[in-house]
Every structure is written in structure tokens, then in C-alpha cells.
């Protein structure tokens, strides 16, 4: 399975490392060359040069999601950032790609309603800092009401493959909610 991780900051680097160790093919994207450089050094140190080929470093979202099964955004947990990245991912990724967003403060139902693939949008409700520093072992997979069963299986299986315990809940908040 191919996983595109958008954002090579601390969370993106940690997810790329965990996914590579779990055997996934990873494309790590960031618009900032310095973030990609720091990610390369971090992953080289953690994985060693022989395992590093399972991670490719790219500088455009389009290149990252071209064949991705999962696209995980690691942008700040604020509505404007999440909305912007979901719209880009929705436009650039093939129809098969599931959009995943680690978040606590934004409704996945709201984000999914702004895409053409609401049945393939999922949130992982977790504190980004806890995910990035490795102190979190359990995630809540939150879905919009219309999510496809195969999407839930794919996302839950991915997080479980990384060593997390995953539970699932439906986000049925109304579109106008901004909690």
C-alpha cells in the first residue's frame, strides 16, 4: 500500500518512520525544502541507508498522491488549513485515495462535505504533539456518516499496522458546527 504524507514536520516525519517500519511505501511531501532535509536526516538516522528507499521525498502534493491509497495531511489543526489541504488532495488524488487527517478541533463531516469523496474521508482524533512524540498508543478513527466500510477497514488497519489501537466513531455533527 502506498501512503502519501503531506507535511514533513515532526508529525509527518514520525508517521513516515512508523509507516516505513511497518512495510508501507511512503511518499513524504513538504513545500519547504528544509523540512524535507530534516526529515531525510531523521529517517536516515532511524532507518539506516538500506531501509530508506521505502520512503521517497517529493516537493509537490500532486507527485505525492499520484498513486496513493492513503493521503494523510499533517497540517495545523485549524479549519482553514484543513479545508485548503483537503480541497487540494481531493482535486489531485485519484478516486481510490482515502483522505486522512489527524485532528481534534475540526469536524470530519464538515471537511468531507467539501469534497467529491465524502465516503473516503476520515479523521484520526488525536493530539498531534502526542502522535509526533510517540506517547500516544490509541487513536479514534472518526468518520462522516456516509463513509464506506472499506475505508474504515483500510484506515483502521493502517493505524493498527503502526502499532496503535484503533476504535471507530461516526461524526454526525451538522455542517454548520465549528467546535
Backbone as JSON Lines, residues from 0, in Angstrom:
{"i":0,"aa":"X","n":[0.86,-1.17,0.0],"ca":[0.0,0.0,0.0],"c":[0.9,1.23,0.0]}
{"i":1,"aa":"X","n":[0.5,2.22,-0.76],"ca":[1.26,3.46,-0.87],"c":[0.59,4.55,-0.02]}
{"i":2,"aa":"X","n":[1.39,5.21,0.82],"ca":[0.9,6.22,1.74],"c":[1.59,7.54,1.43]}
{"i":3,"aa":"X","n":[0.8,8.57,1.15],"ca":[1.33,9.92,0.96],"c":[1.14,10.68,2.27]}
{"i":4,"aa":"X","n":[2.22,11.25,2.76],"ca":[2.16,12.04,3.98],"c":[2.49,13.48,3.59]}
{"i":5,"aa":"X","n":[1.53,14.36,3.83],"ca":[1.66,15.76,3.43],"c":[2.1,16.57,4.64]}
{"i":6,"aa":"X","n":[3.34,17.01,4.61],"ca":[3.92,17.76,5.71],"c":[5.03,16.96,6.37]}
{"i":7,"aa":"X","n":[6.26,17.46,6.32],"ca":[7.42,16.73,6.84],"c":[7.93,17.31,8.16]}
{"i":8,"aa":"X","n":[7.02,17.94,8.91],"ca":[7.38,18.41,10.24],"c":[7.48,17.22,11.19]}
{"i":9,"aa":"X","n":[7.51,17.47,12.49],"ca":[7.67,16.37,13.46],"c":[6.63,15.25,13.29]}
{"i":10,"aa":"X","n":[5.36,15.59,13.12],"ca":[4.34,14.56,12.96],"c":[4.53,13.8,11.65]}
{"i":11,"aa":"X","n":[4.75,14.49,10.57],"ca":[4.95,13.83,9.28],"c":[6.15,12.91,9.29]}
{"i":12,"aa":"X","n":[7.25,13.36,9.88],"ca":[8.46,12.52,9.98],"c":[8.19,11.26,10.79]}
{"i":13,"aa":"X","n":[7.5,11.42,11.92],"ca":[7.23,10.26,12.79],"c":[6.31,9.27,12.09]}
{"i":14,"aa":"X","n":[5.27,9.78,11.42],"ca":[4.38,8.87,10.68],"c":[5.11,8.18,9.53]}
{"i":15,"aa":"X","n":[5.98,8.91,8.83],"ca":[6.75,8.31,7.75],"c":[7.64,7.19,8.29]}
{"i":16,"aa":"X","n":[8.28,7.42,9.42],"ca":[9.13,6.41,10.04],"c":[8.32,5.18,10.42]}
{"i":17,"aa":"X","n":[7.2,5.39,11.1],"ca":[6.36,4.27,11.53],"c":[5.82,3.5,10.34]}
{"i":18,"aa":"X","n":[5.38,4.2,9.31],"ca":[4.83,3.54,8.12],"c":[5.92,2.75,7.38]}
{"i":19,"aa":"X","n":[7.1,3.33,7.26],"ca":[8.21,2.62,6.6],"c":[8.58,1.36,7.38]}
{"i":20,"aa":"X","n":[8.65,1.48,8.69],"ca":[8.96,0.31,9.53],"c":[7.89,-0.77,9.41]}
{"i":21,"aa":"X","n":[6.65,-0.36,9.18],"ca":[5.54,-1.31,9.05],"c":[5.46,-1.92,7.65]}
{"i":22,"aa":"X","n":[6.34,-1.47,6.74],"ca":[6.4,-2.05,5.41],"c":[5.62,-1.32,4.34]}
{"i":23,"aa":"X","n":[5.12,-0.14,4.64],"ca":[4.38,0.63,3.64],"c":[5.35,1.41,2.76]}
{"i":24,"aa":"X","n":[4.95,1.65,1.52],"ca":[5.68,2.55,0.64],"c":[5.21,3.95,0.98]}
{"i":25,"aa":"X","n":[6.15,4.85,1.29],"ca":[5.81,6.18,1.79],"c":[6.33,7.26,0.84]}
{"i":26,"aa":"X","n":[5.48,8.23,0.55],"ca":[5.91,9.44,-0.14],"c":[5.69,10.58,0.84]}
{"i":27,"aa":"X","n":[6.76,11.27,1.18],"ca":[6.71,12.35,2.15],"c":[6.87,13.67,1.41]}
{"i":28,"aa":"X","n":[5.87,14.55,1.54],"ca":[5.85,15.82,0.81],"c":[5.92,16.99,1.77]}
{"i":29,"aa":"X","n":[6.63,18.02,1.35],"ca":[6.61,19.29,2.04],"c":[7.05,20.36,1.06]}
{"i":30,"aa":"X","n":[6.42,21.52,1.14],"ca":[6.8,22.62,0.24],"c":[8.09,23.29,0.69]}
{"i":31,"aa":"X","n":[8.48,23.06,1.93],"ca":[9.7,23.66,2.47],"c":[10.87,22.67,2.32]}
{"i":32,"aa":"X","n":[11.83,22.97,1.48],"ca":[12.98,22.07,1.31],"c":[13.7,21.76,2.62]}
{"i":33,"aa":"X","n":[13.75,22.72,3.54],"ca":[14.43,22.47,4.82],"c":[13.71,21.39,5.63]}
{"i":34,"aa":"X","n":[12.38,21.35,5.58],"ca":[11.64,20.3,6.28],"c":[11.96,18.93,5.68]}
{"i":35,"aa":"X","n":[12.03,18.84,4.36],"ca":[12.38,17.58,3.72],"c":[13.81,17.17,4.08]}
{"i":36,"aa":"X","n":[14.71,18.13,4.15],"ca":[16.1,17.83,4.52],"c":[16.16,17.28,5.95]}
{"i":37,"aa":"X","n":[15.47,17.93,6.89],"ca":[15.44,17.45,8.28],"c":[14.81,16.06,8.35]}
{"i":38,"aa":"X","n":[13.77,15.83,7.57],"ca":[13.12,14.52,7.55],"c":[14.07,13.47,7.0]}
{"i":39,"aa":"X","n":[14.79,13.79,5.94],"ca":[15.76,12.85,5.37],"c":[16.81,12.47,6.41]}
{"i":40,"aa":"X","n":[17.36,13.44,7.11],"ca":[18.37,13.17,8.13],"c":[17.79,12.32,9.27]}
{"i":41,"aa":"X","n":[16.6,12.65,9.71],"ca":[15.93,11.9,10.79],"c":[15.7,10.45,10.37]}
{"i":42,"aa":"X","n":[15.15,10.26,9.18],"ca":[14.84,8.9,8.72],"c":[16.11,8.11,8.42]}
{"i":43,"aa":"X","n":[17.12,8.76,7.9],"ca":[18.4,8.08,7.66],"c":[18.98,7.58,8.98]}
{"i":44,"aa":"X","n":[18.89,8.4,10.0],"ca":[19.39,8.04,11.32],"c":[18.59,6.89,11.93]}
{"i":45,"aa":"X","n":[17.26,6.93,11.78],"ca":[16.39,5.93,12.39],"c":[16.32,4.62,11.59]}
{"i":46,"aa":"X","n":[16.29,4.71,10.27],"ca":[16.09,3.53,9.43],"c":[17.39,2.94,8.9]}
{"i":47,"aa":"X","n":[18.39,3.78,8.78],"ca":[19.62,3.33,8.14],"c":[19.47,3.42,6.64]}
{"i":48,"aa":"X","n":[20.58,3.53,5.92],"ca":[20.52,3.75,4.48],"c":[19.85,2.62,3.7]}
{"i":49,"aa":"X","n":[19.94,1.39,4.2],"ca":[19.36,0.26,3.45],"c":[17.83,0.27,3.47]}
{"i":50,"aa":"X","n":[17.22,0.81,4.5],"ca":[15.75,0.83,4.59],"c":[15.16,2.13,4.05]}
{"i":51,"aa":"X","n":[15.99,3.12,3.86],"ca":[15.5,4.42,3.42],"c":[14.78,4.4,2.07]}
{"i":52,"aa":"X","n":[15.11,3.49,1.14],"ca":[14.39,3.5,-0.15],"c":[12.87,3.3,-0.04]}
{"i":53,"aa":"X","n":[12.37,2.83,1.1],"ca":[10.91,2.69,1.23],"c":[10.23,4.04,1.41]}
{"i":54,"aa":"X","n":[11.03,5.12,1.56],"ca":[10.49,6.47,1.68],"c":[11.04,7.31,0.53]}
{"i":55,"aa":"X","n":[10.13,7.94,-0.19],"ca":[10.54,8.88,-1.23],"c":[10.15,10.28,-0.78]}
{"i":56,"aa":"X","n":[11.01,11.25,-1.1],"ca":[10.8,12.64,-0.71],"c":[10.38,13.41,-1.95]}
{"i":57,"aa":"X","n":[9.24,14.08,-1.87],"ca":[8.71,14.82,-3.02],"c":[8.35,16.23,-2.6]}
{"i":58,"aa":"X","n":[8.32,17.13,-3.58],"ca":[8.08,18.53,-3.26],"c":[6.73,19.06,-3.73]}
{"i":59,"aa":"X","n":[5.88,18.18,-4.3],"ca":[4.54,18.62,-4.69],"c":[3.5,17.63,-4.2]}
{"i":60,"aa":"X","n":[2.34,18.15,-3.87],"ca":[1.24,17.28,-3.45],"c":[0.84,16.36,-4.59]}
{"i":61,"aa":"X","n":[0.8,16.89,-5.78],"ca":[0.42,16.09,-6.94],"c":[1.29,14.85,-7.09]}
{"i":62,"aa":"X","n":[2.59,15.02,-6.95],"ca":[3.51,13.88,-7.05],"c":[3.3,12.9,-5.89]}
{"i":63,"aa":"X","n":[3.02,13.42,-4.72],"ca":[2.85,12.57,-3.54],"c":[1.61,11.68,-3.66]}
{"i":64,"aa":"X","n":[0.52,12.22,-4.18],"ca":[-0.74,11.47,-4.17],"c":[-1.06,10.76,-5.47]}
{"i":65,"aa":"X","n":[-0.21,10.88,-6.46],"ca":[-0.49,10.35,-7.8],"c":[-1.02,8.91,-7.78]}
{"i":66,"aa":"X","n":[-0.44,8.05,-6.95],"ca":[-0.87,6.64,-6.88],"c":[-1.18,6.2,-5.45]}
{"i":67,"aa":"X","n":[-1.37,7.15,-4.56],"ca":[-1.53,6.83,-3.14],"c":[-2.86,6.15,-2.84]}
{"i":68,"aa":"X","n":[-2.8,5.2,-1.92],"ca":[-4.01,4.58,-1.38],"c":[-4.54,5.41,-0.22]}
{"i":69,"aa":"X","n":[-3.62,5.96,0.57],"ca":[-3.96,6.85,1.68],"c":[-3.19,8.14,1.51]}
{"i":70,"aa":"X","n":[-3.84,9.26,1.79],"ca":[-3.17,10.56,1.84],"c":[-3.44,11.14,3.21]}
{"i":71,"aa":"X","n":[-2.38,11.33,3.99],"ca":[-2.51,11.82,5.36],"c":[-1.96,13.23,5.44]}
{"i":72,"aa":"X","n":[-2.8,14.18,5.84],"ca":[-2.3,15.54,5.96],"c":[-1.77,15.78,7.36]}
{"i":73,"aa":"X","n":[-0.68,16.47,7.44],"ca":[-0.07,16.83,8.72],"c":[0.06,18.33,8.84]}
{"i":74,"aa":"X","n":[-1.0,19.03,8.45],"ca":[-1.02,20.49,8.55],"c":[-1.65,20.87,9.89]}
{"i":75,"aa":"X","n":[-1.52,22.14,10.3],"ca":[-2.1,22.56,11.59],"c":[-3.59,22.24,11.69]}
{"i":76,"aa":"X","n":[-4.02,21.95,12.91],"ca":[-5.39,21.56,13.21],"c":[-6.29,22.79,13.33]}
{"i":77,"aa":"X","n":[-6.48,23.47,12.21],"ca":[-7.37,24.62,12.16],"c":[-8.17,24.52,10.87]}
{"i":78,"aa":"X","n":[-9.39,24.98,10.91],"ca":[-10.32,24.79,9.81],"c":[-9.77,25.24,8.46]}
{"i":79,"aa":"X","n":[-9.21,26.43,8.39],"ca":[-8.74,26.95,7.1],"c":[-7.64,26.07,6.5]}
{"i":80,"aa":"X","n":[-6.69,25.65,7.32],"ca":[-5.59,24.79,6.84],"c":[-6.11,23.44,6.38]}
{"i":81,"aa":"X","n":[-6.98,22.84,7.18],"ca":[-7.53,21.52,6.82],"c":[-8.38,21.61,5.56]}
{"i":82,"aa":"X","n":[-9.2,22.65,5.45],"ca":[-10.05,22.81,4.28],"c":[-9.2,22.99,3.02]}
{"i":83,"aa":"X","n":[-8.18,23.81,3.1],"ca":[-7.31,24.04,1.94],"c":[-6.63,22.74,1.5]}
{"i":84,"aa":"X","n":[-6.09,21.98,2.43],"ca":[-5.37,20.77,2.06],"c":[-6.34,19.7,1.56]}
{"i":85,"aa":"X","n":[-7.52,19.58,2.16],"ca":[-8.48,18.58,1.69],"c":[-8.95,18.89,0.27]}
{"i":86,"aa":"X","n":[-9.14,20.17,-0.03],"ca":[-9.55,20.53,-1.4],"c":[-8.45,20.19,-2.41]}
{"i":87,"aa":"X","n":[-7.2,20.46,-2.05],"ca":[-6.09,20.1,-2.93],"c":[-5.98,18.58,-3.11]}
{"i":88,"aa":"X","n":[-6.05,17.86,-2.01],"ca":[-5.95,16.4,-2.09],"c":[-7.1,15.82,-2.91]}
{"i":89,"aa":"X","n":[-8.29,16.32,-2.68],"ca":[-9.47,15.83,-3.4],"c":[-9.31,16.05,-4.9]}
{"i":90,"aa":"X","n":[-8.76,17.18,-5.29],"ca":[-8.58,17.51,-6.7],"c":[-7.45,16.72,-7.35]}
{"i":91,"aa":"X","n":[-6.37,16.46,-6.62],"ca":[-5.16,15.87,-7.21],"c":[-5.05,14.36,-7.08]}
{"i":92,"aa":"X","n":[-5.67,13.79,-6.08],"ca":[-5.54,12.35,-5.85],"c":[-6.52,11.57,-6.72]}
{"i":93,"aa":"X","n":[-6.14,10.34,-7.1],"ca":[-7.07,9.51,-7.87],"c":[-8.28,9.13,-7.01]}
{"i":94,"aa":"X","n":[-9.36,8.72,-7.64],"ca":[-10.59,8.39,-6.9],"c":[-10.42,7.34,-5.81]}
{"i":95,"aa":"X","n":[-9.47,6.44,-5.95],"ca":[-9.27,5.38,-4.94],"c":[-8.7,5.9,-3.62]}
{"i":96,"aa":"X","n":[-8.07,7.07,-3.63],"ca":[-7.33,7.56,-2.47],"c":[-8.26,7.96,-1.33]}
{"i":97,"aa":"X","n":[-7.94,7.45,-0.14],"ca":[-8.65,7.81,1.08],"c":[-7.92,8.98,1.72]}
{"i":98,"aa":"X","n":[-8.66,10.01,2.12],"ca":[-8.09,11.19,2.74],"c":[-8.2,11.06,4.26]}
{"i":99,"aa":"X","n":[-7.07,11.19,4.94],"ca":[-7.0,11.03,6.39],"c":[-6.4,12.28,7.0]}
{"i":100,"aa":"X","n":[-6.99,12.72,8.1],"ca":[-6.49,13.92,8.76],"c":[-6.43,13.72,10.27]}
{"i":101,"aa":"X","n":[-5.23,13.77,10.85],"ca":[-5.14,13.79,12.31],"c":[-5.65,15.14,12.81]}
{"i":102,"aa":"X","n":[-6.63,15.12,13.71],"ca":[-7.21,16.38,14.19],"c":[-8.0,16.16,15.46]}
{"i":103,"aa":"X","n":[-8.22,17.25,16.15],"ca":[-9.07,17.25,17.34],"c":[-10.12,18.35,17.26]}
{"i":104,"aa":"X","n":[-9.83,19.42,16.53],"ca":[-10.64,20.62,16.6],"c":[-11.57,20.87,15.41]}
{"i":105,"aa":"X","n":[-11.51,20.03,14.4],"ca":[-12.29,20.25,13.19],"c":[-13.18,19.03,12.95]}
{"i":106,"aa":"X","n":[-14.38,19.25,12.46],"ca":[-15.31,18.16,12.16],"c":[-14.98,17.51,10.82]}
{"i":107,"aa":"X","n":[-14.8,16.2,10.82],"ca":[-14.55,15.49,9.56],"c":[-15.8,15.53,8.68]}
{"i":108,"aa":"X","n":[-16.97,15.59,9.28],"ca":[-18.2,15.71,8.48],"c":[-18.18,17.01,7.68]}
{"i":109,"aa":"X","n":[-17.71,18.09,8.31],"ca":[-17.6,19.37,7.61],"c":[-16.62,19.28,6.46]}
{"i":110,"aa":"X","n":[-15.43,18.73,6.71],"ca":[-14.42,18.62,5.66],"c":[-14.87,17.71,4.54]}
{"i":111,"aa":"X","n":[-15.42,16.57,4.89],"ca":[-15.86,15.6,3.88],"c":[-16.92,16.2,2.97]}
{"i":112,"aa":"X","n":[-17.78,17.04,3.52],"ca":[-18.86,17.62,2.71],"c":[-18.32,18.58,1.65]}
{"i":113,"aa":"X","n":[-17.07,18.99,1.77],"ca":[-16.45,19.9,0.81],"c":[-15.67,19.15,-0.28]}
{"i":114,"aa":"X","n":[-15.77,17.83,-0.29],"ca":[-15.04,17.03,-1.27],"c":[-16.02,16.26,-2.15]}
{"i":115,"aa":"X","n":[-15.47,15.64,-3.2],"ca":[-16.25,14.76,-4.06],"c":[-16.13,13.31,-3.61]}
{"i":116,"aa":"X","n":[-15.51,13.07,-2.46],"ca":[-15.3,11.71,-1.97],"c":[-15.59,11.62,-0.47]}
{"i":117,"aa":"X","n":[-16.73,12.13,-0.07],"ca":[-17.05,12.14,1.36],"c":[-17.04,10.74,1.97]}
{"i":118,"aa":"X","n":[-17.27,9.72,1.15],"ca":[-17.24,8.34,1.65],"c":[-15.82,7.84,1.87]}
{"i":119,"aa":"X","n":[-14.83,8.65,1.49],"ca":[-13.42,8.27,1.65],"c":[-12.63,9.31,2.44]}
{"i":120,"aa":"X","n":[-13.31,9.95,3.4],"ca":[-12.66,10.94,4.26],"c":[-12.77,10.48,5.71]}
{"i":121,"aa":"X","n":[-11.65,10.52,6.41],"ca":[-11.6,10.02,7.78],"c":[-10.7,10.92,8.61]}
{"i":122,"aa":"X","n":[-11.08,11.12,9.85],"ca":[-10.22,11.83,10.81],"c":[-9.64,10.83,11.78]}
{"i":123,"aa":"X","n":[-8.46,11.11,12.24],"ca":[-7.89,10.37,13.35],"c":[-7.82,11.38,14.48]}
{"i":124,"aa":"X","n":[-8.69,11.19,15.46],"ca":[-8.8,12.14,16.55],"c":[-7.68,11.85,17.54]}
{"i":125,"aa":"X","n":[-6.7,12.72,17.51],"ca":[-5.53,12.55,18.37],"c":[-4.81,13.88,18.46]}
{"i":126,"aa":"X","n":[-4.13,14.08,19.54],"ca":[-3.31,15.26,19.71],"c":[-2.06,15.09,18.85]}
{"i":127,"aa":"X","n":[-1.83,16.03,17.94],"ca":[-0.69,15.93,17.01],"c":[0.63,15.84,17.75]}
{"i":128,"aa":"X","n":[0.77,16.56,18.86],"ca":[2.02,16.51,19.63],"c":[2.23,15.11,20.2]}
{"i":129,"aa":"X","n":[1.17,14.5,20.73],"ca":[1.29,13.15,21.28],"c":[1.59,12.13,20.18]}
{"i":130,"aa":"X","n":[0.98,12.32,19.01],"ca":[1.3,11.45,17.88],"c":[2.76,11.62,17.47]}
{"i":131,"aa":"X","n":[3.21,12.87,17.4],"ca":[4.57,13.15,16.94],"c":[5.62,12.67,17.91]}
{"i":132,"aa":"X","n":[5.36,12.76,19.22],"ca":[6.41,12.35,20.17],"c":[6.33,10.88,20.54]}
{"i":133,"aa":"X","n":[5.31,10.18,20.02],"ca":[5.23,8.73,20.24],"c":[4.6,8.32,21.55]}
{"i":134,"aa":"X","n":[4.03,9.26,22.3],"ca":[3.45,8.91,23.6],"c":[2.03,8.37,23.49]}
{"i":135,"aa":"X","n":[1.42,8.46,22.33],"ca":[0.05,8.02,22.14],"c":[0.03,6.6,21.57]}
{"i":136,"aa":"X","n":[-0.8,5.73,22.08],"ca":[-0.89,4.36,21.58],"c":[-2.29,4.0,21.09]}
{"i":137,"aa":"X","n":[-3.25,4.89,21.3],"ca":[-4.62,4.61,20.89],"c":[-5.15,5.79,20.09]}
{"i":138,"aa":"X","n":[-5.83,5.5,18.99],"ca":[-6.42,6.55,18.17],"c":[-7.91,6.27,17.98]}
{"i":139,"aa":"X","n":[-8.67,7.34,17.8],"ca":[-10.08,7.24,17.48],"c":[-10.23,7.61,16.01]}
{"i":140,"aa":"X","n":[-10.73,6.68,15.21],"ca":[-10.99,6.93,13.8],"c":[-12.41,7.47,13.72]}
{"i":141,"aa":"X","n":[-12.54,8.76,13.37],"ca":[-13.86,9.4,13.3],"c":[-14.21,9.57,11.83]}
{"i":142,"aa":"X","n":[-15.43,9.17,11.5],"ca":[-15.86,9.18,10.1],"c":[-17.12,10.01,9.93]}
{"i":143,"aa":"X","n":[-17.34,10.53,8.72],"ca":[-18.67,11.1,8.44],"c":[-19.67,9.95,8.33]}
{"i":144,"aa":"X","n":[-20.94,10.25,8.42],"ca":[-21.97,9.21,8.43],"c":[-21.95,8.35,7.17]}
{"i":145,"aa":"X","n":[-21.59,8.93,6.03],"ca":[-21.66,8.22,4.76],"c":[-20.37,7.48,4.38]}
{"i":146,"aa":"X","n":[-19.47,7.27,5.32],"ca":[-18.19,6.63,4.99],"c":[-18.39,5.18,4.54]}
{"i":147,"aa":"X","n":[-17.57,4.73,3.61],"ca":[-17.62,3.36,3.12],"c":[-16.94,2.42,4.12]}
{"i":148,"aa":"X","n":[-17.49,1.22,4.27],"ca":[-16.92,0.23,5.18],"c":[-15.47,-0.09,4.82]}
{"i":149,"aa":"X","n":[-15.17,-0.19,3.54],"ca":[-13.79,-0.5,3.12],"c":[-12.83,0.62,3.53]}
{"i":150,"aa":"X","n":[-13.32,1.85,3.57],"ca":[-12.49,2.98,4.01],"c":[-12.13,2.81,5.48]}
{"i":151,"aa":"X","n":[-13.11,2.47,6.3],"ca":[-12.87,2.27,7.73],"c":[-11.88,1.12,7.93]}
{"i":152,"aa":"X","n":[-12.05,0.03,7.21],"ca":[-11.13,-1.11,7.34],"c":[-9.71,-0.72,6.94]}
{"i":153,"aa":"X","n":[-9.57,0.0,5.84],"ca":[-8.26,0.41,5.36],"c":[-7.55,1.31,6.37]}
{"i":154,"aa":"X","n":[-8.26,2.32,6.87],"ca":[-7.66,3.28,7.79],"c":[-7.37,2.62,9.15]}
{"i":155,"aa":"X","n":[-8.31,1.87,9.66],"ca":[-8.09,1.19,10.95],"c":[-6.92,0.22,10.83]}
{"i":156,"aa":"X","n":[-6.88,-0.53,9.73],"ca":[-5.78,-1.48,9.51],"c":[-4.43,-0.78,9.41]}
{"i":157,"aa":"X","n":[-4.39,0.37,8.77],"ca":[-3.15,1.13,8.68],"c":[-2.65,1.51,10.07]}
{"i":158,"aa":"X","n":[-3.52,2.13,10.89],"ca":[-3.09,2.57,12.22],"c":[-2.73,1.38,13.11]}
{"i":159,"aa":"X","n":[-3.48,0.29,12.99],"ca":[-3.14,-0.9,13.76],"c":[-1.79,-1.46,13.3]}
{"i":160,"aa":"X","n":[-1.51,-1.38,12.0],"ca":[-0.21,-1.8,11.48],"c":[0.94,-0.97,12.02]}
{"i":161,"aa":"X","n":[0.65,0.25,12.45],"ca":[1.67,1.11,13.05],"c":[1.8,0.87,14.55]}
{"i":162,"aa":"X","n":[0.97,-0.03,15.08],"ca":[1.05,-0.36,16.5],"c":[0.07,0.37,17.38]}
{"i":163,"aa":"X","n":[-0.89,1.07,16.78],"ca":[-1.9,1.76,17.55],"c":[-3.12,0.87,17.73]}
{"i":164,"aa":"X","n":[-3.85,1.09,18.79],"ca":[-5.16,0.51,18.96],"c":[-6.14,1.52,18.35]}
{"i":165,"aa":"X","n":[-7.04,1.05,17.48],"ca":[-7.95,1.96,16.79],"c":[-9.41,1.62,17.1]}
{"i":166,"aa":"X","n":[-10.16,2.63,17.51],"ca":[-11.61,2.48,17.66],"c":[-12.27,3.44,16.67]}
{"i":167,"aa":"X","n":[-13.54,3.19,16.35],"ca":[-14.23,3.95,15.3],"c":[-15.48,4.6,15.87]}
{"i":168,"aa":"X","n":[-15.74,5.85,15.46],"ca":[-16.96,6.58,15.83],"c":[-17.4,7.42,14.65]}
{"i":169,"aa":"X","n":[-18.68,7.67,14.57],"ca":[-19.24,8.48,13.49],"c":[-19.41,9.92,13.96]}
{"i":170,"aa":"X","n":[-18.98,10.86,13.11],"ca":[-19.15,12.28,13.37],"c":[-20.41,12.73,12.64]}
{"i":171,"aa":"X","n":[-21.47,12.91,13.39],"ca":[-22.74,13.3,12.77],"c":[-23.09,14.74,13.07]}
{"i":172,"aa":"X","n":[-22.09,15.52,13.41],"ca":[-22.35,16.93,13.69],"c":[-22.86,17.63,12.44]}
{"i":173,"aa":"X","n":[-23.73,18.6,12.6],"ca":[-24.24,19.31,11.43],"c":[-23.13,20.11,10.75]}
{"i":174,"aa":"X","n":[-23.3,20.34,9.49],"ca":[-22.32,21.05,8.67],"c":[-21.97,22.41,9.27]}
{"i":175,"aa":"X","n":[-22.9,23.07,9.92],"ca":[-22.65,24.42,10.42],"c":[-21.83,24.41,11.72]}
{"i":176,"aa":"X","n":[-21.57,23.25,12.3],"ca":[-20.85,23.17,13.56],"c":[-19.37,23.49,13.37]}
{"i":177,"aa":"X","n":[-18.83,24.32,14.24],"ca":[-17.4,24.65,14.2],"c":[-16.79,24.5,15.59]}
{"i":178,"aa":"X","n":[-16.99,23.38,16.22],"ca":[-16.47,23.16,17.57],"c":[-14.99,22.91,17.53]}
